[in-house]
Amino acid sequence: MPYLKPEEIKFYKDNGFIKLNNIFSEAEMDEMCKEYNFIFETKNNEGMESSWAGDEMKKQANFINYSVKSIHNLQFHSSVFSKSLMNEKLLNALEDVMNTKNILLHHTKAHFKPPENGAPYLMHQDYHYFPFRDHSMVAVFIHLDDTTPENGGLAVYPGSHKLGPQVDSSAADVS
């Protein structure tokens, strides 16, 4: 029996995204927030800079001294994130939108954008970085803070997935 309602699956197919609430309990979210903060506070900042590079970003003069720190494979840094990957509600929702029980974890990543100078990511498609057969990769975002367009919320163009891979001018010059 599907976890998502038929109208939610249709919304995903039509729009290329779906926002789900209540996948994680408040206690689980608190635990992830605490662990996320601990990891970023205790890791050495060296080599963690992950702000967008390239000609398109250089055109944005107001972002010269901006920063975003990144940690890959959180599940290797804390069992809290290993456990979150196995969340039954999350896996059921993924099975529904992907229409398969065969799910492969490609990678996990966490970003920390300092409030005073958090760097943006330019509009892009992940396909150019991860070209999965049949465009079958699905990204899952877990926002630990409230996000808005002003503070770095994820922007999605509804239905753009139906256009297929687009030219990615920023991908050519990513460092």
Phi and psi in degrees as a GROMACS rama.xvg file:
@    title "Ramachandran Plot"
@    xaxis  label "Phi"
@    yaxis  label "Psi"
@TYPE xy
-62.2227  147.641  PRO-2
-79.6815  -42.842  TYR-3
-84.9135  152.759  LEU-4
-73.7468  151.865  LYS-5
-52.987  -37.677  PRO-6
-68.9969  -28.1019  GLU-7
-71.6411  -40.9797  GLU-8
-65.1752  -42.0452  ILE-9
-62.1622  -43.1892  LYS-10
-58.0726  -44.9996  PHE-11
-60.4558  -47.9449  TYR-12
-62.6369  -38.2247  LYS-13
-73.49  -39.5563  ASP-14
-104.992  -20.5207  ASN-15
84.9804  6.20278  GLY-16
-156.613  164.001  PHE-17
-152.131  139.685  ILE-18
-102.269  121.333  LYS-19
-113.004  139.123  LEU-20
-111.657  160.251  ASN-21
63.4923  26.9438  ASN-22
-71.6622  -44.6838  ILE-23
-107.574  144.285  PHE-24
-71.717  165.599  SER-25
-60.2142  -39.0278  GLU-26
-64.7977  -40.802  ALA-27
-65.5054  -40.7856  GLU-28
-64.5281  -42.3379  MET-29
-61.3894  -41.7794  ASP-30
-64.0737  -43.1895  GLU-31
-65.0807  -41.7373  MET-32
-61.1313  -46.3286  CYS-33
-61.3322  -45.1808  LYS-34
-69.231  -40.378  GLU-35
-57.6948  -50.2404  TYR-36
-60.6589  -42.5962  ASN-37
-61.1716  -45.6747  PHE-38
-61.2375  -48.6228  ILE-39
-69.2018  -30.0284  PHE-40
-73.8919  -31.7265  GLU-41
-96.9153  -17.5704  THR-42
-77.9742  146.951  LYS-43
-71.7612  131.939  ASN-44
-66.9763  -11.423  ASN-45
-63.2674  128.83  GLU-46
77.9016  7.20929  GLY-47
-97.3568  -7.98515  MET-48
-64.2852  131.169  GLU-49
-138.029  22.5544  SER-50
-68.5182  152.289  SER-51
-63.0014  136.108  TRP-52
-113.525  172.152  ALA-53
113.395  172.051  GLY-54
-60.7827  -41.119  ASP-55
-62.5915  -40.0976  GLU-56
-70.3333  -35.9018  MET-57
-63.3545  -24.9561  LYS-58
-70.469  -18.9948  LYS-59
-90.8403  79.7366  GLN-60
-54.9083  -31.8769  ALA-61
-73.8629  -2.82669  ASN-62
-111.59  18.2668  PHE-63
-60.7878  -44.6629  ILE-64
-104.643  28.9382  ASN-65
-92.8292  161.024  TYR-66
-144.065  150.889  SER-67
-146.332  127.344  VAL-68
-94.9457  148.265  LYS-69
-140.406  140.145  SER-70
-126.201  127.128  ILE-71
-93.9699  154.096  HIS-72
54.3041  59.6469  ASN-73
-54.3156  -32.0685  LEU-74
-62.4009  -18.0832  GLN-75
-86.769  -13.722  PHE-76
-97.6242  -21.914  HIS-77
-160.784  135.135  SER-78
-67.0787  -19.672  SER-79
-58.4111  -40.0877  VAL-80
-81.2189  -27.7733  PHE-81
-61.6327  -44.6504  SER-82
-64.3896  -38.1355  LYS-83
-65.1912  -30.4336  SER-84
-66.6639  -23.6141  LEU-85
-100.343  13.3362  MET-86
-59.4565  123.022  ASN-87
-60.501  -41.3938  GLU-88
-64.4855  -42.8021  LYS-89
-62.2838  -47.9653  LEU-90
-63.3152  -39.9207  LEU-91
-63.6688  -42.3516  ASN-92
-63.8131  -40.9811  ALA-93
-64.0318  -42.4447  LEU-94
-57.7605  -39.9676  GLU-95
-67.9386  -47.6545  ASP-96
-74.2376  -28.1638  VAL-97
-89.7516  -13.2701  MET-98
58.4499  42.4172  ASN-99
-162.347  155.086  THR-100
-94.708  -6.18943  LYS-101
-89.3163  93.9557  ASN-102
-115.15  132.285  ILE-103
-116.4  128.684  LEU-104
-79.8397  120.729  LEU-105
-84.8727  -53.1145  HIS-106
-168.611  165.356  HIS-107
-123.888  156.387  THR-108
-156.231  143.532  LYS-109
-124.036  141.181  ALA-110
-116.147  143.218  HIS-111
-122.67  115.713  PHE-112
-107.865  112.724  LYS-113
-57.9947  136.912  PRO-114
-57.8386  -34.4422  PRO-115
-81.6418  -20.1405  GLU-116
-155.774  42.5569  ASN-117
-68.3178  126.246  GLY-118
-79.8452  144.513  ALA-119
-85.5574  165.309  PRO-120
-110.028  132.149  TYR-121
-68.9626  157.679  LEU-122
-57.8251  131.147  MET-123
-160.619  167.785  HIS-124
-109.923  139.591  GLN-125
-71.689  -17.1251  ASP-126
-51.9936  -39.9349  TYR-127
-65.2304  -24.1212  HIS-128
-94.6721  -29.3551  TYR-129
-135.693  76.6135  PHE-130
-78.9984  80.6879  PRO-131
-75.8479  145.334  PHE-132
-56.8561  139.98  ARG-133
58.6453  22.2785  ASP-134
51.1891  46.4371  HIS-135
-94.7005  5.46931  SER-136
-79.2631  137.622  MET-137
-122.457  131.216  VAL-138
-96.9204  139.174  ALA-139
-117.058  123.609  VAL-140
-110.138  130.238  PHE-141
-117.211  108.909  ILE-142
-88.2801  119.487  HIS-143
-86.6464  -16.6274  LEU-144
-120.256  159.388  ASP-145
-65.4363  134.484  ASP-146
-125.337  148.02  THR-147
-138.156  168.924  THR-148
-58.1534  -31.6183  PRO-149
-73.1082  -29.9442  GLU-150
-111.421  12.9296  ASN-151
110.097  23.1725  GLY-152
-65.3595  155.531  GLY-153
-69.8701  133.062  LEU-154
-108.901  133.812  ALA-155
-131.605  137.403  VAL-156
-91.5011  105.495  TYR-157
-55.5029  131.148  PRO-158
83.5378  -6.39058  GLY-159
-65.6962  -21.8735  SER-160
-61.882  -24.7433  HIS-161
-73.7314  -13.1393  LYS-162
-83.7089  -8.40538  LEU-163
75.8512  -174.316  GLY-164
-62.1322  131.765  PRO-165
-103.074  161.384  GLN-166
-62.0827  132.288  VAL-167
-114.636  91.1674  ASP-168
-66.4079  -26.8663  SER-169
-80.0897  -23.1119  SER-170
-69.2048  -26.0578  ALA-171
-66.8116  -22.6001  ALA-172
-127.002  37.8084  ASP-173
-86.4599  129.892  VAL-174
